[in-house]
Amino acid sequence: MRRAKISYRLVVFLAVFLFGIGFSLPSFLQTERGFKINLGLDLQGGLYMLLGVDNAAAVKSKIKSLASSLSYAIQKDNILIDRLLVRDESVEFDLLDALEAPKVDALLAEIKGLDIQKNALHYRLSFTDEELKNIANFALLQAVETIRTRLDEFGLAEPTVARQGEDKILVELAGIKTQEDEQRAKERITKAAVLQLMEVDDSKMSQASSMSEAEAASYGLVLMSDARDENLKYPLKAVPILDGSTLTDARVGFTDTSTYPVINFTLNSEGARKFADYTGANVGKRLAIVLDNKVYSAPSINERIGGGSGQITGAFTQEEARDVAVALRSGALLAPVKLLEQRSIGPSLGADSIRASTLALIGAAIFIVLFMVLYYGVAGVFADIAMLVNVLVVVAVMAMFGATLTLPGMAGLVLTVGMAVDANVIINERIRELLREGVKIRAAVEQGYKNAMSAIIDANITSLVTSIALYAYGTGAVKGFALTLGIGIVVSMITAIWGTHGMFDFFMSRMEKGDGTKFWLGYRRKNAVF
């Protein structure tokens, strides 16, 4: 009597089965340890927001950045100019020495996207139409990446942050259930976190409380309030010395002189050089540390400060200091974002969705299991086992990568259940065709798998290409559907082909004993040849 054969196909299938069991159980049992699938917004409830970007503010921010860089370069080259004026959409200055015009022209020529209007020694700089479009597009993309980074650092599981259309941002936060959580999430997202180091004009300090914005602008100043006292105004030079674009890190710390936490920040090499040059040349003046147009401190410069580091002090709580540090680390928003639409989705909807999807999944699985067993006999049982392993492995892979399961994702899982047995239907029919032709059962099984392979591979590749395209170009719910479908297709190639083939190999000696085609394959043939 021939012994049962354990082929390499069966060994691979068993390894895949153990992997599926091991990594999917934490998701099914919801244990504290182990990898688990995150439930999407539509399954566990949460917060849905649609945001817009203020493009005018983005242009204004870039103009300020341009003015800051230009002021540093002009001072470094010892070029004499009259006051540098910053408008909402332009920078203007007058050159005092005509002989230095070629030097200024060469400096401006290195800056891309500038519309330079020159009248004698008067310069007016603005951005070209093409550059304005680039700024708007960059502001949107930068806002998407910045918001995503902030939410990731705050520890929210799998937040959805994606561009929607030409000028909107979709944000979905699963698991946000209370008003406090909603408010804090919105503050994290919309916080501009614009850090600026600006020079205080002490000569106008006594007039700041009575000075108007227009009057301050005529002196080349801006008025900003103290973070702790709205009535205390600081007259600051409109052109910042440095902005947050040169910041590389921000961490919460403590000092011996205060019970409140502080935020220590670090500048990159360019920022450190500018900071050192400015403080070295302006000992005795005051430097304001401004965050989101609020002055947090305005210390006097006692000496040249090298090393490229600074400190933001204020009456922060531990949570506020951490939020600000994370916002600074993730980068300032080039332009503020505004809330266009908000919806709170309750967890009860998620529970109903999970219940309905689970019933659909179980119902489909039961129907498929019964049909395969009744129509294909033991071969149908093999297909059902492969289908079960397929579902376990899909869940396991998604859990390993911390993927989010959405309602369309569950629809993809239900579809995967049907597709998992599709390959075995083709294989079993090919085997039956060969049995009708009088081929021996061992040869029929081997040839059946070989004949079915091209059709199975073609069908799965086309479906896989479709799921990849849906994932690449879709957003939100479409990605969830494409992800589960794609993983299910890849896994089914292992479970449905190698797995069932390995089971046939294992039981082949028993299948060859007598006329067992009805029991093993659900088909009885006359004049059986073994």
PLY file of the C-alpha trace (Angstrom):
ply
format ascii 1.0
element vertex 530
property float x
property float y
property float z
element edge 529
property int vertex1
property int vertex2
end_header
0.00 0.00 0.00
1.29 3.43 -0.93
1.92 5.83 1.92
0.41 9.32 2.03
2.69 11.80 0.31
3.57 15.09 1.97
4.63 17.31 -0.93
6.34 20.69 -0.78
3.01 22.23 -1.83
1.31 20.90 1.29
4.20 22.08 3.49
3.89 25.62 2.05
0.13 25.53 2.53
0.45 24.43 6.17
3.01 27.17 6.82
0.64 29.75 5.31
-2.21 28.33 7.42
-0.19 28.64 10.66
0.82 32.18 9.69
-2.84 33.09 9.09
-3.94 31.62 12.43
-1.13 33.25 14.40
-1.51 36.77 13.04
-5.29 36.93 12.59
-6.39 35.71 16.03
-5.56 39.02 17.82
-7.93 40.80 15.41
-10.72 38.26 15.85
-10.33 37.98 19.64
-9.38 41.68 20.13
-6.53 40.77 22.48
-4.33 43.49 24.00
-1.16 42.06 22.48
-0.34 41.29 18.87
-1.02 42.91 15.52
-4.62 43.98 14.96
-6.60 45.48 12.09
-7.73 49.06 12.64
-11.41 49.70 12.01
-12.17 52.55 9.66
-14.34 55.59 10.21
-17.44 53.90 8.80
-17.08 50.92 11.15
-16.17 52.42 14.52
-17.37 55.99 14.08
-15.31 59.16 14.23
-14.82 62.56 12.66
-15.11 63.52 8.98
-13.77 66.91 7.86
-13.37 68.67 4.55
-10.78 71.46 4.63
-9.80 74.28 2.29
-6.50 76.15 1.99
-6.26 79.96 2.04
-4.14 80.56 -1.08
-3.91 84.33 -0.48
-2.28 83.65 2.89
0.11 81.20 1.19
1.27 83.93 -1.19
1.63 86.38 1.70
3.71 83.83 3.62
6.00 83.26 0.62
6.38 87.02 0.18
7.53 87.34 3.81
9.96 84.47 3.32
11.29 86.13 0.16
11.73 89.44 2.00
13.60 87.73 4.86
16.01 85.94 2.51
16.50 89.06 0.39
17.19 91.25 3.44
19.85 88.84 4.70
21.53 88.59 1.26
21.56 92.39 0.80
23.04 92.99 4.24
25.62 90.26 3.72
26.80 91.89 0.46
26.77 95.36 2.11
24.33 96.72 -0.47
22.75 100.01 0.61
18.99 100.24 0.15
16.20 102.35 1.51
13.59 100.66 3.70
12.43 97.20 2.53
8.62 97.33 2.34
6.55 94.11 2.46
3.10 94.23 0.86
0.58 91.37 0.70
1.73 90.38 -2.79
4.99 92.26 -3.34
8.30 93.44 -1.88
9.58 96.95 -2.65
12.82 98.77 -1.99
14.97 101.63 -3.36
18.62 101.16 -4.20
20.77 104.02 -2.92
23.82 103.43 -5.12
23.32 102.97 -8.88
26.70 101.26 -9.17
25.35 98.34 -7.14
22.43 97.71 -9.53
24.23 94.87 -11.43
24.92 93.14 -8.13
21.24 93.37 -7.12
20.09 92.23 -10.59
22.37 89.18 -10.38
21.01 88.38 -6.93
17.39 88.59 -8.08
18.10 86.55 -11.23
18.92 83.54 -9.03
15.40 83.55 -7.56
12.95 81.62 -9.75
9.39 82.72 -10.42
9.92 86.44 -9.79
8.21 89.23 -11.70
10.73 92.10 -11.37
9.53 95.63 -12.11
12.31 98.20 -12.10
11.89 101.94 -12.37
15.28 103.68 -12.14
16.51 102.53 -8.70
13.09 101.45 -7.41
12.43 97.70 -7.35
9.07 95.99 -7.02
9.12 92.19 -6.74
6.13 89.88 -7.06
5.48 86.35 -8.27
4.59 85.39 -11.83
1.18 83.83 -12.60
2.82 80.44 -13.07
4.61 80.75 -9.74
1.35 81.72 -8.02
-0.21 78.49 -9.30
2.81 76.54 -8.06
2.51 78.19 -4.64
-1.19 77.27 -4.38
-0.50 73.67 -5.41
2.47 73.39 -3.06
0.44 74.87 -0.18
-2.20 72.17 -0.64
0.26 69.29 -0.92
2.31 70.62 2.00
-0.85 70.92 4.12
-1.76 67.28 3.36
1.68 66.00 4.37
1.92 68.26 7.42
-1.52 67.31 8.75
-0.81 63.61 8.15
2.53 63.85 9.98
0.94 65.67 12.93
-1.84 63.12 13.30
0.65 60.25 13.03
2.81 61.79 15.76
-0.21 62.34 17.98
-0.77 58.57 17.91
-4.09 58.43 16.04
-4.44 55.06 14.32
-4.48 55.19 10.52
-5.90 58.68 9.95
-7.06 59.32 6.39
-5.65 62.57 4.98
-5.97 62.97 1.23
-6.26 65.62 -1.44
-9.77 65.91 -2.84
-10.23 67.74 -6.10
-8.09 70.77 -6.90
-8.21 72.69 -3.63
-9.66 70.58 -0.80
-8.35 68.16 1.83
-10.30 65.18 3.18
-9.57 64.17 6.80
-11.13 61.10 8.46
-10.31 60.28 12.08
-11.68 56.98 13.30
-12.34 56.51 17.00
-13.05 60.18 17.80
-16.18 59.98 19.96
-16.26 62.87 22.44
-16.55 66.63 21.95
-13.21 67.12 23.74
-11.47 64.71 21.36
-13.06 66.47 18.38
-11.95 69.91 19.56
-8.39 68.81 20.24
-8.16 67.04 16.88
-9.34 70.18 15.06
-6.79 72.29 16.92
-4.01 69.90 15.96
-5.02 69.99 12.32
-5.66 73.72 11.90
-2.79 75.04 14.02
-0.52 77.00 11.67
2.58 76.63 13.94
4.39 79.49 12.17
7.53 80.33 14.11
9.23 83.66 13.42
12.15 85.48 15.01
11.50 89.22 14.65
13.26 92.38 15.73
11.50 94.61 18.29
11.52 98.34 17.51
12.01 99.69 21.03
11.78 103.30 19.83
8.08 102.73 19.06
7.32 100.50 22.06
5.69 103.29 24.09
3.38 104.13 21.17
2.40 100.55 20.32
-0.75 100.45 22.46
-2.24 103.50 20.67
-0.79 102.88 17.22
-3.03 101.67 14.37
-2.10 98.88 11.96
-1.90 101.39 9.09
0.38 103.69 11.05
2.63 100.76 12.00
2.81 99.71 8.34
3.97 103.20 7.36
7.00 102.65 9.60
7.62 99.19 8.14
6.29 97.56 11.33
3.61 95.06 12.36
1.82 94.99 15.71
1.57 91.68 17.55
0.05 90.90 20.95
1.72 89.18 23.86
0.64 85.53 24.20
-0.35 86.04 27.87
-1.65 89.62 27.69
-3.71 90.70 24.69
-3.41 94.36 25.71
0.39 94.33 25.49
1.45 95.12 21.91
4.89 94.78 20.36
6.02 96.87 17.34
8.03 94.42 15.25
10.03 94.91 12.05
7.81 93.54 9.26
10.60 91.48 7.70
11.31 88.49 9.96
14.90 87.58 10.70
14.10 83.87 10.49
11.01 81.76 9.98
10.04 78.17 10.71
11.38 76.89 7.38
14.84 76.70 8.97
13.63 74.75 12.01
14.71 71.09 12.25
13.50 69.97 15.68
11.36 71.02 18.65
11.16 69.22 22.01
9.44 69.83 25.32
11.78 70.59 28.23
11.93 72.19 31.67
14.07 74.86 33.30
15.13 75.46 36.88
13.55 78.92 36.93
10.01 77.97 35.92
7.44 75.30 36.75
6.01 75.53 33.24
7.35 73.41 30.39
9.33 75.13 27.62
9.86 74.27 23.96
13.48 73.96 22.84
13.95 74.34 19.09
16.91 73.73 16.77
17.71 75.43 13.47
19.41 74.02 10.39
22.84 75.21 9.26
21.43 78.11 7.21
19.20 79.25 10.07
22.01 78.89 12.62
24.31 81.03 10.45
21.69 83.77 10.01
20.83 83.68 13.72
24.46 83.97 14.76
25.15 86.80 12.29
22.11 88.78 13.42
22.66 88.39 17.17
26.36 89.24 16.75
25.52 92.48 14.93
22.62 93.52 17.17
23.80 93.10 20.77
21.56 95.16 23.08
18.46 94.96 20.87
15.44 92.82 21.65
14.46 89.76 19.66
10.85 88.55 19.73
10.01 84.86 19.45
6.66 84.79 17.63
4.45 81.74 17.26
1.26 82.06 15.18
1.38 85.88 15.42
1.67 85.87 19.22
4.81 87.08 21.02
5.86 84.46 23.56
9.03 86.20 24.69
11.15 89.20 23.70
14.54 88.87 25.40
17.45 91.27 24.95
20.45 90.04 22.97
23.42 90.03 25.35
25.93 88.37 23.03
26.34 86.54 19.76
24.33 83.28 19.90
25.84 80.39 17.99
24.75 76.76 17.85
21.42 77.43 16.15
19.09 76.76 19.08
16.46 78.71 20.98
13.67 78.40 23.51
9.97 79.28 23.59
8.67 80.01 27.08
5.08 80.53 28.12
2.43 79.35 30.55
2.05 76.05 28.67
0.41 72.98 30.14
2.25 69.74 29.46
-0.32 68.81 26.81
-0.20 72.22 25.10
3.61 72.21 25.02
3.60 68.73 23.48
1.04 69.75 20.85
3.04 72.85 19.89
6.31 70.88 19.74
4.74 68.25 17.48
3.22 70.95 15.25
6.60 72.68 14.95
8.42 69.41 14.22
5.94 68.40 11.54
6.32 71.78 9.87
4.36 74.99 9.74
1.42 75.23 7.39
2.33 77.54 4.53
-1.25 78.78 4.59
-4.02 78.38 7.19
-6.66 75.74 6.54
-10.35 76.44 7.01
-13.10 73.98 7.91
-15.57 73.65 5.02
-17.56 70.65 6.22
-17.69 68.48 9.34
-19.64 65.36 10.21
-19.51 63.26 13.37
-20.27 59.61 12.70
-21.57 57.70 15.70
-20.24 54.24 16.65
-23.74 52.76 16.41
-23.56 53.08 12.62
-20.27 51.20 12.72
-21.75 48.41 14.86
-24.67 48.00 12.43
-22.29 48.01 9.47
-20.05 45.38 11.06
-23.06 43.20 11.91
-24.51 43.40 8.39
-21.14 42.79 6.73
-20.36 39.88 9.03
-23.73 38.30 8.26
-23.06 38.74 4.54
-19.60 37.20 4.89
-20.86 34.23 6.93
-23.88 33.73 4.65
-21.73 33.75 1.52
-19.21 31.39 3.12
-21.91 28.88 4.21
-23.53 28.84 0.78
-20.18 28.37 -0.98
-19.10 25.63 1.44
-22.34 23.65 0.95
-22.30 24.03 -2.83
-18.66 22.95 -3.16
-19.12 19.88 -0.93
-22.37 18.75 -2.59
-21.12 19.29 -6.14
-17.44 18.37 -5.94
-17.28 15.97 -2.99
-13.95 15.87 -1.13
-12.39 18.14 -3.76
-14.97 20.70 -2.65
-13.85 20.24 0.97
-10.27 20.94 -0.16
-11.48 24.16 -1.83
-13.41 25.17 1.30
-10.32 24.67 3.49
-8.29 26.79 1.05
-11.01 29.49 1.20
-10.89 29.56 5.02
-7.10 29.86 5.02
-7.39 32.61 2.41
-9.61 34.72 4.68
-7.31 34.13 7.69
-4.22 35.17 5.73
-5.90 38.30 4.31
-6.80 39.39 7.84
-3.30 38.45 9.09
-1.51 40.48 6.38
-3.71 43.51 6.96
-3.10 43.25 10.72
0.68 42.97 10.25
0.80 46.21 8.28
-1.70 47.98 10.55
-4.13 48.42 7.67
-7.56 49.92 8.20
-10.64 47.83 7.47
-13.50 49.88 6.05
-17.01 48.89 5.00
-15.99 48.66 1.30
-13.01 46.65 2.56
-15.40 44.15 4.09
-17.21 44.04 0.75
-13.85 43.22 -0.83
-13.38 40.46 1.75
-16.80 38.99 0.86
-15.84 39.12 -2.82
-12.53 37.42 -2.00
-14.44 34.48 -0.46
-16.11 33.84 -3.81
-12.92 34.36 -5.80
-11.01 32.00 -3.48
-12.97 28.99 -4.78
-13.21 30.23 -8.37
-9.80 28.77 -9.26
-10.75 25.40 -7.77
-13.98 25.30 -9.78
-11.91 25.67 -12.98
-9.40 23.03 -11.81
-12.10 20.50 -10.79
-13.90 20.92 -14.10
-10.66 20.33 -16.02
-10.07 17.17 -13.99
-13.61 15.97 -14.71
-13.13 16.55 -18.45
-10.03 14.36 -18.41
-11.83 11.66 -16.41
-14.57 11.60 -19.05
-11.87 10.96 -21.66
-10.73 7.91 -19.68
-7.52 9.38 -18.24
-6.29 7.79 -15.02
-7.12 9.75 -11.90
-3.51 10.62 -10.99
-2.77 11.85 -14.49
-6.14 13.64 -14.62
-5.34 15.60 -11.45
-1.86 16.59 -12.63
-3.02 17.47 -16.14
-6.12 19.24 -14.78
-4.00 21.65 -12.74
-1.71 22.23 -15.72
-4.58 22.90 -18.13
-6.36 25.26 -15.73
-3.27 27.28 -14.85
-3.29 29.70 -17.80
-6.95 30.65 -17.32
-6.47 31.12 -13.56
-3.34 33.25 -13.93
-4.91 35.44 -16.65
-8.05 36.03 -14.59
-6.13 36.80 -11.40
-3.61 39.11 -13.08
-6.35 41.20 -14.70
-8.18 41.44 -11.36
-4.93 42.31 -9.57
-4.12 45.07 -12.08
-7.61 46.49 -11.50
-7.17 46.48 -7.72
-3.73 48.14 -8.02
-5.22 50.86 -10.24
-8.08 51.40 -7.77
-5.62 51.67 -4.88
-3.27 54.02 -6.75
-5.90 56.43 -8.03
-8.76 55.93 -5.57
-9.23 57.63 -2.22
-10.67 56.63 1.14
-13.24 53.86 0.79
-12.06 52.83 -2.69
-8.55 52.19 -1.35
-9.98 49.94 1.40
-11.85 47.85 -1.15
-8.84 47.63 -3.46
-6.50 46.64 -0.62
-8.52 43.67 0.64
-9.28 42.54 -2.91
-5.62 42.74 -3.96
-4.33 40.82 -0.93
-7.08 38.22 -1.40
-6.13 37.66 -5.05
-2.43 37.14 -4.26
-3.16 34.83 -1.32
-5.68 32.78 -3.32
-2.96 31.90 -5.82
-1.16 30.09 -2.99
-4.12 28.59 -1.15
-6.30 27.64 -4.12
-3.55 26.26 -6.34
-0.69 25.00 -4.17
-2.87 24.22 -1.15
-5.49 22.05 -2.85
-2.86 20.44 -5.09
-0.92 19.45 -1.98
-4.07 17.89 -0.49
-4.66 15.88 -3.67
-1.04 14.66 -3.47
-1.52 13.61 0.16
-4.66 11.53 -0.53
-3.77 10.31 -4.03
-2.99 6.72 -2.95
-6.48 6.41 -1.42
-8.11 8.01 -4.45
-6.54 5.39 -6.71
-8.03 2.49 -4.72
-11.24 1.56 -6.49
-13.66 3.76 -8.34
-13.74 6.73 -5.97
-14.38 9.58 -8.40
-17.90 10.18 -7.05
-16.64 10.51 -3.47
-13.48 12.43 -4.25
-14.59 14.60 -7.17
-18.41 14.40 -7.18
-18.38 12.67 -10.56
-19.03 8.99 -11.32
-17.70 7.63 -14.56
-18.25 4.32 -16.25
-15.45 1.89 -17.09
-13.11 3.64 -14.67
-9.42 3.13 -15.43
-6.90 3.35 -12.58
0 1
1 2
2 3
3 4
4 5
5 6
6 7
7 8
8 9
9 10
10 11
11 12
12 13
13 14
14 15
15 16
16 17
17 18
18 19
19 20
20 21
21 22
22 23
23 24
24 25
25 26
26 27
27 28
28 29
29 30
30 31
31 32
32 33
33 34
34 35
35 36
36 37
37 38
38 39
39 40
40 41
41 42
42 43
43 44
44 45
45 46
46 47
47 48
48 49
49 50
50 51
51 52
52 53
53 54
54 55
55 56
56 57
57 58
58 59
59 60
60 61
61 62
62 63
63 64
64 65
65 66
66 67
67 68
68 69
69 70
70 71
71 72
72 73
73 74
74 75
75 76
76 77
77 78
78 79
79 80
80 81
81 82
82 83
83 84
84 85
85 86
86 87
87 88
88 89
89 90
90 91
91 92
92 93
93 94
94 95
95 96
96 97
97 98
98 99
99 100
100 101
101 102
102 103
103 104
104 105
105 106
106 107
107 108
108 109
109 110
110 111
111 112
112 113
113 114
114 115
115 116
116 117
117 118
118 119
119 120
120 121
121 122
122 123
123 124
124 125
125 126
126 127
127 128
128 129
129 130
130 131
131 132
132 133
133 134
134 135
135 136
136 137
137 138
138 139
139 140
140 141
141 142
142 143
143 144
144 145
145 146
146 147
147 148
148 149
149 150
150 151
151 152
152 153
153 154
154 155
155 156
156 157
157 158
158 159
159 160
160 161
161 162
162 163
163 164
164 165
165 166
166 167
167 168
168 169
169 170
170 171
171 172
172 173
173 174
174 175
175 176
176 177
177 178
178 179
179 180
180 181
181 182
182 183
183 184
184 185
185 186
186 187
187 188
188 189
189 190
190 191
191 192
192 193
193 194
194 195
195 196
196 197
197 198
198 199
199 200
200 201
201 202
202 203
203 204
204 205
205 206
206 207
207 208
208 209
209 210
210 211
211 212
212 213
213 214
214 215
215 216
216 217
217 218
218 219
219 220
220 221
221 222
222 223
223 224
224 225
225 226
226 227
227 228
228 229
229 230
230 231
231 232
232 233
233 234
234 235
235 236
236 237
237 238
238 239
239 240
240 241
241 242
242 243
243 244
244 245
245 246
246 247
247 248
248 249
249 250
250 251
251 252
252 253
253 254
254 255
255 256
256 257
257 258
258 259
259 260
260 261
261 262
262 263
263 264
264 265
265 266
266 267
267 268
268 269
269 270
270 271
271 272
272 273
273 274
274 275
275 276
276 277
277 278
278 279
279 280
280 281
281 282
282 283
283 284
284 285
285 286
286 287
287 288
288 289
289 290
290 291
291 292
292 293
293 294
294 295
295 296
296 297
297 298
298 299
299 300
300 301
301 302
302 303
303 304
304 305
305 306
306 307
307 308
308 309
309 310
310 311
311 312
312 313
313 314
314 315
315 316
316 317
317 318
318 319
319 320
320 321
321 322
322 323
323 324
324 325
325 326
326 327
327 328
328 329
329 330
330 331
331 332
332 333
333 334
334 335
335 336
336 337
337 338
338 339
339 340
340 341
341 342
342 343
343 344
344 345
345 346
346 347
347 348
348 349
349 350
350 351
351 352
352 353
353 354
354 355
355 356
356 357
357 358
358 359
359 360
360 361
361 362
362 363
363 364
364 365
365 366
366 367
367 368
368 369
369 370
370 371
371 372
372 373
373 374
374 375
375 376
376 377
377 378
378 379
379 380
380 381
381 382
382 383
383 384
384 385
385 386
386 387
387 388
388 389
389 390
390 391
391 392
392 393
393 394
394 395
395 396
396 397
397 398
398 399
399 400
400 401
401 402
402 403
403 404
404 405
405 406
406 407
407 408
408 409
409 410
410 411
411 412
412 413
413 414
414 415
415 416
416 417
417 418
418 419
419 420
420 421
421 422
422 423
423 424
424 425
425 426
426 427
427 428
428 429
429 430
430 431
431 432
432 433
433 434
434 435
435 436
436 437
437 438
438 439
439 440
440 441
441 442
442 443
443 444
444 445
445 446
446 447
447 448
448 449
449 450
450 451
451 452
452 453
453 454
454 455
455 456
456 457
457 458
458 459
459 460
460 461
461 462
462 463
463 464
464 465
465 466
466 467
467 468
468 469
469 470
470 471
471 472
472 473
473 474
474 475
475 476
476 477
477 478
478 479
479 480
480 481
481 482
482 483
483 484
484 485
485 486
486 487
487 488
488 489
489 490
490 491
491 492
492 493
493 494
494 495
495 496
496 497
497 498
498 499
499 500
500 501
501 502
502 503
503 504
504 505
505 506
506 507
507 508
508 509
509 510
510 511
511 512
512 513
513 514
514 515
515 516
516 517
517 518
518 519
519 520
520 521
521 522
522 523
523 524
524 525
525 526
526 527
527 528
528 529
